[in-house]
Amino acid sequence: RLELAEPYYRHHLKVLKRVVEDTKKFYKLPGVKFPMASDPLGREIGGYMTTSHWPCVSAWICENYWSHWKYSGNLHFLKNIAWPVIKESALFIKAYLTKGKDRKLHISPTNLPEAWCDKFEAWGSDSPMDLALTKKLFNMVIETTDVLGVDRNLAEELKDMLRKLYDYPGTLRSGISIMKDR
């Protein structure tokens, strides 16, 4: 029942402006980086240090909006509820990516939110989860701009960035891929 998620969507829309301002203050970047856990005003309330500073949390949040849109096909929802959150989230990740010596775009620093919890070892570059979330988020934007006929320049920029995004890291002897430098 899609209507059960309405408070979740309403919360993120209500705090969007404030969190964009907080993102600009803390990260000095445009767009939105939602807190993993927030109070009703959108202020960070803590939790694991790694999840509190996880750069792709907003992309993860956007998956809920995207699933709702894909399941419902509700254009009003896409345009007025999902799009503002998806667009601001993509603007943050777009600005957060850094160009490496290999000329690829990297997500760094980042972490695996549930691996190593509050330990330093959780931090690194290009976690597979963040690469996957970034690819999905950018593709959400590309598809949405097509459907709504908006922000086509942003879609073109993101298509180019997707081509330059770092590939998934290799695998360890165990067969598990963790992140570029782990």
N, C-alpha and C positions, 0 to 999 in steps of 0.2 A: 504494500500500500504506500504509494509515493507520498501521500500527504503527511505521513509520519515523519518525514525528513524536513518538513517545513520550518520547524524551530531552528534547526541546524543552518539552513540557508538564510533565514531571517537574521540570525546572529551574525554571520559573516558579512552580510550586506550592511547591517547596522554599524558594525565596527570598522568597515573597510576604510573609510576616510582617516580615522584615527590611526589605524595600523599602517597605512601608507605613510603618514607623517612620522610615526615611530620608526619605520623602516628607513626612511630618509635620514633621520637623526642618527640611528645606530650604525647603519651600513653605508651611509652616504651614497645610496643608490636609489633609482626610481623603482616604482612598482611596490608590491606587497610581499612581505615574508611574515605570514601569520605565525603567532605563537602556537606551539604544540598544545599547550594548556593555557587558557586565559580566563580572566574574570569576565563578568558581563559587559565590561567596557572595552574588552579586547586587549587588556594589559597582560603581559606575561606573568604567570604565577609560579613558574619553576617546574620542577620535575627533574628527570635526568639531565645533566648538563648537555649531553650529546643531543638529546631530542630538543632541548631548549634552543640550541644554536644550529639545528639541522637546516641547511639552506633550502632543501627541496620539500619542506613540509607543506608549502602552499600548493605545489604540484600534486602532492598526495591528496590534499583536501579537494582539489579540482576533480579528481577521479569520481567523487560522489556526484558532483554537478553533471559531469559528462555522462555517467551511467543513467542518471535521471532523464537527461535530454534524449539520449539514444533510445531508452525504453519508451518514453512518452511521446516523442516527436513534437512536443509542445514548443512552438516558436516563441510564444510570449515568455516562457520560462528561459529559453536559451538567450533571448535578447535582453531581458530585463533583470534576470536573476543570476544566471550562470556567466554570461559574457563579461560583466564588470569584474568578477572575481578571477575568471580565467585570464583575461587580458592583463590585469595588474600583476598576477602571478607570473605570467610569461615575461612581462617587462622586467621584473626583478631577476629572474634566472638569466635572461638575455644580458643584463648588465653584470651579473655575478660571474659569468663565464670568463676565463682568462685564456689568452693565447699563449701556448707553450713554445719552446724552442723547436718543437717538431711541427709547428704551424697549425696544430690541432687546437680546438677549444676544449678546455678542461674545467671540471668542477672541483675547485680547490680553494680553501680547505673544505672537506666534507667528512662525513662519517657514516657508519652503519648504525642507525639509531638504536637497535637492540643488541648490537654486538659489543662486548666489553663495557657496556653501560657507561659508567662515569669515569672510565679509565682513559688515559692518554692514548692508548693503543687503538681506540676507536676512530681516531682522526687520521686522515690521509687524503688521497686524491682519487677522483673518478670511481666512486663506488658503483657497482653494477645497478643497484637500486636507483641511485640518482641519475645515472645515464638513461635508464629505462623511463623514469618519470619525466625527465627533460624531453626525451623524444616524444613521449605521449602528449605532454603538455603542448609542445610546439605544434604537433599534428592536430591537436584540438583547436588551436588558434587558426591554423591553415584551413581546416574544414569549416570552422565557424565563420571566418571572413567570407568564404564562398557562399555559405547558406544565407548570411545576413547582408552580404554585399558591402561590407565595411572594412576599413583598415587593410586594404590590399597591399600597401607598402610594407606593413608589419609582417604580413604573411610571406612576402618575397624575402625579406631579411631573414626570417626564421627558416625558410627553405634552404637558404645559403648556409646558415649556421648549422643546420642539421648535417649538411654534407661535410662540414669541418669538425663536427663533434668527435671527440676521442672515441675510438672503438672500445668495446668491452674489454676489460683486462683479461689476460691469459689465465690459465688455471694452475693451481698448486698441484703438487704430487698427489694430494688427497682427492683431486678432481673438483675441488670447490674453488670458485673464483671469488675473491674477496674485494680487493680494490687494487688499483695500479701499484701502490707501493706496499702492499701487504701480501 
